[in-house]
Amino acid sequence: MRNFRLNHRLPRRAAVLAAAFCSSGEVGAGGNAASAPGVTATTITLGSNQPLTGPAAPGYGEIGPAINSVFQYINAHGGVYGRKFDFNYKDDA
């Protein structure tokens, strides 16, 4: 089994992608408007369903925790435009 290192550019790329997903065509006077479901002035809530149990779990069970660790890293470094990620993942069973 190969030992993979986290690419140092990955959290930055994830933050840029998250900011692109969270931005909207209309920005309020403050430039930090939250107009999408799951986006508030302080948090960005994201969710996913993953096969955590059952026959597919061994191949996919590590995806949710890995994504969550990237969001925790981004949160620890200030979030995106002052917003912290709240990532929830549930079993698809």
C-alpha positions in Angstrom: 0.0 0.0 0.0 1.4 3.4 -1.0 1.8 6.2 1.5 0.1 9.3 0.0 1.0 12.7 1.2 -1.5 15.5 1.2 -0.8 17.9 -1.6 -0.1 21.3 0.0 -2.2 22.9 -2.7 -5.3 20.7 -2.1 -6.8 22.7 0.8 -6.3 25.9 -1.1 -8.0 24.4 -4.2 -10.8 23.1 -2.0 -11.3 26.6 -0.5 -11.4 28.2 -3.9 -13.9 25.6 -5.2 -16.0 26.1 -2.1 -16.0 29.9 -2.5 -17.0 29.5 -6.1 -19.9 27.2 -5.1 -21.0 29.6 -2.3 -20.8 32.8 -4.3 -23.9 34.1 -6.0 -24.6 36.5 -8.8 -26.0 39.0 -6.3 -23.7 40.2 -3.6 -25.1 42.5 -0.9 -23.7 45.8 0.1 -21.4 44.1 2.7 -19.9 41.8 0.0 -20.5 38.9 2.3 -24.1 38.1 1.6 -25.5 34.6 2.4 -28.4 33.9 0.0 -28.1 30.1 -0.6 -29.5 27.3 1.5 -27.0 26.2 4.1 -25.0 29.4 3.9 -25.1 31.9 6.8 -22.9 34.8 7.7 -20.6 32.4 9.7 -21.0 28.9 8.3 -21.3 26.9 5.1 -23.2 23.7 5.7 -22.5 20.8 3.2 -23.7 17.3 3.2 -23.2 14.0 1.5 -24.5 10.4 1.7 -21.8 7.7 1.7 -21.9 3.9 1.7 -20.6 3.6 5.3 -22.1 0.1 5.8 -22.8 -2.8 3.4 -20.7 -4.3 0.6 -19.5 -0.9 -0.8 -18.3 0.4 2.5 -14.7 -0.9 2.3 -14.1 1.0 -0.9 -15.9 4.2 0.0 -15.9 4.4 3.8 -12.8 6.6 4.0 -14.2 9.3 1.6 -16.4 11.1 4.2 -13.7 11.3 6.9 -11.1 12.5 4.3 -13.3 15.3 3.0 -14.2 16.3 6.6 -10.5 16.5 7.5 -9.9 18.9 4.5 -12.7 21.1 5.7 -11.4 21.0 9.3 -8.0 22.1 7.9 -9.6 25.0 6.1 -11.6 25.9 9.2 -8.4 25.9 11.3 -6.9 28.4 8.8 -9.7 30.9 8.9 -12.4 29.3 6.7 -13.5 30.9 3.4 -14.3 34.6 3.7 -14.7 34.2 7.4 -17.1 31.3 7.1 -16.4 27.9 8.7 -17.5 24.6 7.0 -19.9 22.3 8.7 -19.7 19.0 6.7 -22.2 16.2 7.5 -22.1 12.8 6.0 -24.6 10.0 6.6 -24.8 6.4 5.6 -26.8 5.8 2.4 -28.4 2.7 3.8 
